[in-house]
Amino acid sequence: MRVLLGGGSGFVGSALTQLLRSRGHGVTLVSRQGGQDRITWEELSHSGLPLCDAVVNLAGENVLNPFRRWDDAFCREVFNSRIETTKTLAKAIAEAQQPPRAWVVVTGVGYYRPSPTAEYTEDSSGGDFDFFSRLVSSWEAAALIPGSPTRGVVVRSGVVLGRGGGAISQMIWPFRLGLGGPMGSGLQPFPWIHIQDLAGIVCHALESESLRGILNGVSPSSSTTSNGTFAHELAAALGRPALLPVPAWVVRAVFGAERASMLLEGQRVVPKRTLESGYKFLFPELSGALKDIVA
Ligand SMILES: NC(=O)c1ccc[n+]([C@@H]2O[C@H](COP(=O)([O-])OP(=O)(O)OC[C@H]3O[C@@H](n4cnc5c(N)ncnc54)[C@H](OP(=O)(O)O)[C@@H]3O)[C@@H](O)[C@H]2O)c1
């Protein structure tokens, strides 16, 4: 397949590009910057969809960028970078002379309401109670192409764990120094996925000709992982015994109250349809995933 990958230059996109190429597929990125094997968003809007078999969108301003204050301007950037890029790709697909076979968007488990007890599958409701849930609803609505022959899949991802980016890159140094620990109470659920599994699920969605609809992008053991378990396992994988809890007020001071809720609260998410669709996880257990990442 020739795959067009919006936002493919980032953390998840690099892993997905590597996986797709290793499976013999070709990849062209859609980026804010042109270059080899890339087109820009302006070129896409102006010239329409290049000939391709599948389209994926991963574009989005990094929500947990600690160097950006959580103000209206940043909220708009977080929102528009996801919704506008998704709309641009959906419009290009709808207007394509030869539409692609598959269209995959990676959104987030922020769709489901944080709760210490409720367990969510792809059929659970959500999407309308705070900034992040409404963001996901708008993002997924932007991806809809009524009447299109193109098969659509949405992967609702948990926290992506991998080397050289994402949550681990922000946490690893305090943990290496023995200064890391659970955030807040540490009891909140911690929905996570290894980056190779998120790339694997997207690839599986592209290659499975009859798969469509929502897939939860979390590991099978994610629903029983708390933030405290994660902190404990990360410290163990690094061989560091110390576990200093990070008080909730510190997390709120660094990230702002709304963004901090992503870290201080969490959802128990089950990848029910993902497993039923035949996807086999490479890293179903947290300890194995973390050993692979910090090795
Ligand atoms: N990482 C996670 O833990 C996680 C969890 C749940 C969901 N997700 C979602 O999965 C997708 C990929 O995540 P990621 O961690 O790979 O993201 P990332 O590396 O932070 O960013 C992906 C790409 O988005 C583009 N981008 C960044 N800011 C943008 C802006 N303001 N306007 C337009 N494009 C912008 C960049 O591409 P160019 O510079 O080439 O334009 C960047 O390489 C995102 O939509 C994210 O919300 C991620």
The ligand as an SDF file (V2000), in Angstrom:
LIG
                    3D

 48 52  0  0  0  0  0  0  0  0999 V2000
    1.6940   10.2080   22.6000 N   0  0  0  0  0  0  0  0  0  0  0  0
    0.6580    9.8510   23.3360 C   0  0  0  0  0  0  0  0  0  0  0  0
    0.7900    9.3960   24.5200 O   0  0  0  0  0  0  0  0  0  0  0  0
   -0.7360    9.9070   22.7460 C   0  0  0  0  0  0  0  0  0  0  0  0
   -1.8220    9.4130   23.5060 C   0  0  0  0  0  0  0  0  0  0  0  0
   -3.1180    9.4710   22.9790 C   0  0  0  0  0  0  0  0  0  0  0  0
   -3.3180   10.0260   21.7150 C   0  0  0  0  0  0  0  0  0  0  0  0
   -2.2540   10.4950   21.0050 N   0  0  0  0  0  0  0  0  0  0  0  0
   -2.4970   11.1150   19.6950 C   0  0  0  0  0  0  0  0  0  0  0  0
   -1.7520   10.4510   18.6910 O   0  0  0  0  0  0  0  0  0  0  0  0
   -1.2900   11.3900   17.7290 C   0  0  0  0  0  0  0  0  0  0  0  0
    0.2210   11.2110   17.5570 C   0  0  0  0  0  0  0  0  0  0  0  0
    0.8500   11.4110   18.8270 O   0  0  0  0  0  0  0  0  0  0  0  0
    2.4160   11.7520   18.9300 P   0  0  0  0  0  0  0  0  0  0  0  0
    2.8050   11.5470   20.3330 O   0  0  0  0  0  0  0  0  0  0  0  0
    3.1600   11.0670   17.8150 O   0  0  0  0  0  0  0  0  0  0  0  0
    2.3930   13.3190   18.6160 O   0  0  0  0  0  0  0  0  0  0  0  0
    3.6150   14.3380   18.4010 P   0  0  0  0  0  0  0  0  0  0  0  0
    4.8700   13.6300   18.1370 O   0  0  0  0  0  0  0  0  0  0  0  0
    3.5900   15.3360   19.5370 O   0  0  0  0  0  0  0  0  0  0  0  0
    3.1080   15.1510   17.1060 O   0  0  0  0  0  0  0  0  0  0  0  0
    2.7550   14.5230   15.9020 C   0  0  0  0  0  0  0  0  0  0  0  0
    2.9300   15.4870   14.7610 C   0  0  0  0  0  0  0  0  0  0  0  0
    1.8940   16.4660   14.7620 O   0  0  0  0  0  0  0  0  0  0  0  0
    2.3560   17.5790   14.0200 C   0  0  0  0  0  0  0  0  0  0  0  0
    2.0030   18.7810   14.7810 N   0  0  0  0  0  0  0  0  0  0  0  0
    2.4580   19.1660   16.0060 C   0  0  0  0  0  0  0  0  0  0  0  0
    1.9380   20.3470   16.3650 N   0  0  0  0  0  0  0  0  0  0  0  0
    1.1370   20.7150   15.3230 C   0  0  0  0  0  0  0  0  0  0  0  0
    0.3410   21.8540   15.0680 C   0  0  0  0  0  0  0  0  0  0  0  0
    0.2630   22.8520   15.9720 N   0  0  0  0  0  0  0  0  0  0  0  0
   -0.3400   21.9090   13.8910 N   0  0  0  0  0  0  0  0  0  0  0  0
   -0.2620   20.9090   12.9840 C   0  0  0  0  0  0  0  0  0  0  0  0
    0.4960   19.8150   13.1540 N   0  0  0  0  0  0  0  0  0  0  0  0
    1.1820   19.7210   14.3120 C   0  0  0  0  0  0  0  0  0  0  0  0
    3.8720   17.4700   13.8790 C   0  0  0  0  0  0  0  0  0  0  0  0
    4.1940   17.1760   12.5290 O   0  0  0  0  0  0  0  0  0  0  0  0
    4.9730   18.2420   11.5690 P   0  0  0  0  0  0  0  0  0  0  0  0
    5.9430   18.9910   12.4370 O   0  0  0  0  0  0  0  0  0  0  0  0
    5.6400   17.3570   10.5680 O   0  0  0  0  0  0  0  0  0  0  0  0
    3.9190   19.1200   10.9940 O   0  0  0  0  0  0  0  0  0  0  0  0
    4.2020   16.2940   14.7830 C   0  0  0  0  0  0  0  0  0  0  0  0
    5.2850   15.5250   14.3240 O   0  0  0  0  0  0  0  0  0  0  0  0
   -1.6730   12.7930   18.2440 C   0  0  0  0  0  0  0  0  0  0  0  0
   -2.8090   13.2520   17.5650 O   0  0  0  0  0  0  0  0  0  0  0  0
   -1.9900   12.5640   19.7000 C   0  0  0  0  0  0  0  0  0  0  0  0
   -2.9970   13.4320   20.1920 O   0  0  0  0  0  0  0  0  0  0  0  0
   -0.9750   10.4420   21.4820 C   0  0  0  0  0  0  0  0  0  0  0  0
  1  2  1  0
  2  3  2  0
  2  4  1  0
  4  5  1  0
  4 48  2  0
  5  6  2  0
  6  7  1  0
  7  8  2  0
  8  9  1  0
  8 48  1  0
  9 10  1  0
  9 46  1  0
 10 11  1  0
 11 12  1  0
 11 44  1  0
 12 13  1  0
 13 14  1  0
 14 15  2  0
 14 16  1  0
 14 17  1  0
 17 18  1  0
 18 19  2  0
 18 20  1  0
 18 21  1  0
 21 22  1  0
 22 23  1  0
 23 24  1  0
 23 42  1  0
 24 25  1  0
 25 26  1  0
 25 36  1  0
 26 27  1  0
 26 35  1  0
 27 28  2  0
 28 29  1  0
 29 30  1  0
 29 35  2  0
 30 31  1  0
 30 32  2  0
 32 33  1  0
 33 34  2  0
 34 35  1  0
 36 37  1  0
 36 42  1  0
 37 38  1  0
 38 39  2  0
 38 40  1  0
 38 41  1  0
 42 43  1  0
 44 45  1  0
 44 46  1  0
 46 47  1  0
M  CHG  2   8   1  16  -1
M  END
$$$$
